[in-house]
Structures are given as structure tokens and as C-alpha cells.
Amino acid sequence: FPPLHLTEEEKGIVETNGTVLVLGRSGTGKTVVICNRMDYDWRSFGCDPTFSQLFVSRSHRLRNFVRDNVEGFIGNQMEARRFMTFNNLLRDLESKLPTDTGSSVSFLPSQHMTFLRFKNDIYSYDCSVSALIVWRNIHVFIKGSVESLRNQEGLLLSEYIKLGTKACALSPDQRKTVYREYIKYVKYMSDKKLWDDGDRVR
């Protein structure tokens, strides 16, 4: 194995057949598992000319760390293995895929909705749910989940409330509060012609 220490549980994840979803807080070893899994898969399937790997991260630092470690295992760079930031991946896809000529959205950086912009311009400071939790629920569940892709508007309130407590720990009343903030969010975005990361992948 590569020189990143694995616990027995992590080794089991690395050697599991098929797709693996790894969830954990910071410092729990996710990156170590990813590096080892990429190396393990490469050693197992790298001789197949159709095999390729793509690592995507929000962070440049994490992207670089994983790239340096994984390529260090093999000892050289491979064209079939790519390491990209999320923004670079989206730009790459947008440059290659057909554009929607009916879309009025242009992804200008100045029109990008960020958490700070949301907190300062949209969020109600008398809201009983913190701005960060509202933001995360919008982007993880209401607008950012796979289920949300069924509707252009994202999850309906009834669908959001039905989410299990293992997925979303908020109470029904808190979810109603979040959804009120989401309605304001959508209107503000439309009025100002802004976009967020969810718009780029829809």
C-alpha cells in the first residue's frame, strides 16, 4: 500500500468492489482513503485502455494534496487521471457541451451568489435558524439535491419537510422557516439576475 497509513476499516473501504460513498467530518481520514482508493483502482484496472480517473475538489489545496500523493504512488503523471477544482471542471464542461440558446443566465463572476452576499442582502436577522444553516439547507437539500432536479424550482416545501431526520436534523417548523428564506432567495436571485453553483449544474 502507499505510504499513507490505513486503519483496518479504511483498508476495507479501499478494497471494496464497486462505488463507495464515504462521509465524515474533517480529520476523519476521508482524504487518506480517497488517495489509497485511487491508487488501488489504478493498480487493479490501469492496464485497461478505457479506464480513467477524475478527482474533483472545491479547494485548490486539497486538489494539489491528492494529486501530489496519488501521482507520488505511481511515480509519474498519467493522461487518464485528472485532478480538477469544481470551478475548473464546470468551465471545462461549459466549453465543450452545447449551450442552451434559450437560457438568459450568464455566469459572470460579479453576478455569483455567495454565502456572504446571501447573509448581508437576503437573510432575515430575526430568523430563528442561523444564516449558515439556512444556506446549507438551500444548497444541500432544496436546490442542491438529486431529488431537487425534478423541478426547476427545487424541492417543494412538502418534499423538503418529508426528508428523514437522518438526512436533515431540522424540525418541521425550522424547515418552514428555512423555506421562507429560500423563497426570498429565489426572488432576489431572479430580480438581480444572479446565479449560484446550483444553476451551473442544472
C-alpha positions in Angstrom: 0.0 0.0 0.0 1.1 3.6 -0.5 2.8 5.4 2.4 -0.5 6.8 3.9 -1.5 4.8 7.0 -4.8 3.0 6.8 -6.8 1.6 9.6 -8.5 -1.8 9.0 -11.8 0.0 8.4 -10.2 2.3 5.9 -8.4 -0.6 4.2 -11.8 -2.4 3.8 -13.3 0.7 2.1 -10.3 0.9 -0.3 -10.7 -2.7 -1.3 -14.5 -2.7 -1.6 -15.8 -3.6 -5.1 -18.0 -1.0 -6.8 -19.0 2.5 -5.8 -18.3 3.7 -2.3 -19.7 6.8 -0.6 -17.5 8.0 2.3 -18.9 10.6 4.7 -17.1 12.0 7.7 -16.2 15.2 9.5 -12.8 17.0 9.0 -9.9 14.9 10.2 -11.6 11.5 10.0 -9.4 10.2 7.2 -11.5 10.7 4.0 -8.6 12.1 2.0 -6.3 9.2 3.0 -9.0 6.8 1.9 -9.5 8.6 -1.4 -5.8 8.7 -2.2 -5.4 5.0 -1.5 -8.6 4.1 -3.3 -7.4 5.9 -6.5 -4.1 4.1 -6.3 -5.8 0.7 -5.6 -8.1 1.1 -8.6 -5.3 2.3 -10.8 -3.2 -0.8 -9.9 -6.2 -3.0 -10.5 -7.6 -1.5 -13.7 -4.9 0.8 -15.1 -3.9 -1.6 -17.8 -7.4 -1.2 -19.3 -7.2 1.5 -22.0 -10.8 2.6 -21.3 -10.0 3.2 -17.5 -9.7 6.8 -16.3 -10.0 8.7 -13.0 -11.2 12.1 -12.1 -10.7 13.8 -8.7 -12.8 17.0 -8.1 -12.5 19.3 -5.1 -13.7 22.8 -4.2 -10.3 23.5 -2.7 -7.1 24.1 -4.8 -5.1 23.0 -1.7 -6.9 19.7 -1.4 -6.7 19.1 -5.1 -3.0 19.6 -5.1 -2.5 17.4 -2.0 -4.4 14.5 -3.5 -2.7 14.9 -6.9 0.8 15.0 -5.3 0.1 12.0 -3.2 -1.6 9.8 -5.8 0.9 10.6 -8.5 3.7 10.0 -6.0 2.4 6.5 -5.5 2.8 5.7 -9.2 5.8 7.9 -9.8 4.6 9.8 -12.8 1.7 11.6 -14.3 -1.0 9.9 -16.4 -3.2 11.5 -19.0 -6.1 9.2 -18.0 -6.0 10.5 -14.4 -7.1 14.1 -13.8 -7.3 16.3 -10.7 -9.5 19.4 -11.0 -11.2 22.0 -8.9 -15.0 22.2 -9.1 -14.9 25.5 -10.9 -12.3 24.2 -13.5 -14.5 21.2 -14.2 -17.6 23.3 -14.8 -15.6 25.7 -17.1 -14.3 22.7 -19.0 -17.7 21.2 -19.4 -19.2 24.6 -20.4 -16.6 25.0 -23.1 -17.3 21.6 -24.6 -21.1 21.0 -24.2 -23.7 22.5 -26.4 -25.1 25.8 -24.9 -28.8 26.4 -24.2 -29.6 29.2 -26.6 -32.8 29.9 -24.7 -31.1 30.5 -21.4 -30.7 34.0 -20.1 -28.2 33.1 -17.5 -24.6 34.2 -18.0 -22.2 33.1 -15.3 -20.4 36.4 -14.7 -18.3 36.3 -11.5 -19.8 39.6 -10.4 -23.3 38.0 -10.5 -22.3 35.0 -8.4 -24.3 34.5 -5.3 -22.1 33.7 -2.3 -22.8 33.0 1.3 -21.6 36.4 2.3 -23.9 38.1 -0.2 -26.8 36.0 0.9 -26.2 36.8 4.6 -25.9 40.5 4.0 -28.6 41.1 1.4 -31.3 38.4 1.9 -31.1 36.7 5.2 -33.5 38.0 7.9 -31.6 38.6 11.1 -34.7 37.9 13.2 -34.8 34.4 11.7 -34.7 31.6 14.3 -32.3 29.5 12.1 -28.8 30.7 11.6 -27.7 32.0 8.2 -25.2 29.3 7.6 -27.8 26.5 8.3 -30.3 28.2 6.0 -27.6 28.5 3.3 -26.6 24.8 3.7 -30.2 23.6 3.6 -30.8 25.5 0.4 -27.7 24.2 -1.3 -27.7 20.7 0.1 -31.4 19.8 0.0 -33.8 22.3 -1.5 -31.8 23.3 -4.6 -28.7 21.0 -4.5 -30.0 17.5 -4.0 -30.5 15.0 -6.8 -34.2 15.0 -5.9 -34.4 18.7 -6.4 -33.5 18.3 -10.1 -37.0 17.1 -10.8 -38.4 20.6 -10.5 -36.9 23.8 -11.9 -37.8 25.5 -8.5 -36.1 22.7 -6.5 -37.8 20.8 -3.8 -41.3 21.8 -2.9 -42.0 22.6 0.8 -43.9 19.4 1.2 -41.0 17.4 -0.2 -38.4 19.2 2.0 -40.5 18.6 5.1 -40.8 14.9 4.3 -37.0 14.4 4.3 -35.9 12.0 7.0 -34.3 13.3 10.2 -31.1 11.3 9.3 -30.7 13.5 6.2 -31.9 16.8 7.7 -31.9 17.3 11.5 -34.2 20.4 11.4 -37.7 20.2 12.9 -40.7 20.8 10.6 -41.1 24.3 12.0 -37.4 25.1 11.3 -37.8 23.7 7.8 -40.7 26.0 7.2 -38.6 28.9 8.4 -35.7 27.9 6.0 -38.2 27.6 3.1 -39.5 31.1 3.7 -35.9 32.3 3.4 -35.5 30.2 0.3 -38.5 31.9 -1.4 -36.9 35.3 -0.7 -33.6 33.9 -2.0 -35.2 32.8 -5.3 -36.9 36.2 -5.8 -33.8 38.2 -5.1 -31.7 36.0 -7.4 -34.3 36.5 -10.2 -34.7 40.2 -9.6 -30.9 40.8 -9.7 -30.2 38.2 -12.4 -27.8 36.4 -10.1 -26.6 32.8 -10.3 -25.3 30.2 -7.8 -23.4 27.0 -8.2 -26.6 25.0 -8.5 -27.6 26.9 -11.6 -24.3 25.8 -13.3 -25.1 22.1 -13.0 -28.8 22.2 -13.7 
